């Protein structure tokens, strides 16, 4: 994946359009333990993308089978 650098300034609308077109994933995992006792675990996955972009990539990794249409059996 190539990184493009543009010297001209971008408007907020252009930045939001690019994020929705390409998508952004933030994956965080935190574990707090004391003397071997787990006190707190936080797992978060945040996806910011347009519905079209999300469905395109979710289908590629097999996540859309979970949301099968009613009446259809998941294969």
SVG drawing of the C-alpha trace seen along z (x, -y; Angstrom):
<svg xmlns="http://www.w3.org/2000/svg" viewBox="-37 -24 41 49">
<polyline fill="none" stroke="black" stroke-width="0.4" points="0.0,0.0 1.6,-3.3 1.5,-6.4 0.7,-9.6 1.9,-12.9 0.2,-16.0 1.6,-19.5 -1.6,-21.4 -4.0,-21.8 -7.1,-19.7 -10.5,-20.7 -12.3,-18.8 -14.7,-17.4 -11.9,-15.9 -10.3,-14.3 -13.7,-12.8 -14.3,-11.6 -10.9,-9.9 -11.4,-8.2 -14.9,-6.9 -13.5,-5.7 -10.5,-3.9 -11.6,-3.2 -9.7,-3.4 -9.4,-0.6 -8.2,-1.2 -7.5,1.9 -6.7,1.6 -6.2,4.2 -5.5,3.4 -5.0,5.9 -4.5,4.7 -3.4,7.4 -2.0,7.4 -0.1,10.3 -1.4,12.6 -5.0,11.6 -6.6,10.0 -8.4,6.9 -9.5,5.3 -9.5,6.3 -10.5,3.9 -10.7,4.9 -11.9,2.5 -12.0,2.5 -13.2,-0.7 -14.0,-0.8 -14.7,-4.0 -15.8,-3.5 -18.7,-3.9 -21.1,-1.0 -20.0,-0.2 -16.3,-0.1 -17.1,2.0 -19.1,4.5 -16.5,4.8 -13.7,5.7 -15.9,7.7 -17.0,10.0 -13.3,10.5 -12.5,11.8 -15.8,13.7 -17.6,11.5 -20.8,11.1 -21.9,14.7 -23.0,13.8 -25.6,11.4 -27.3,13.8 -30.8,12.8 -33.7,14.3 -34.7,17.7 -31.2,18.4 -29.0,21.0 -25.4,20.0 -23.1,22.3"/>
</svg>
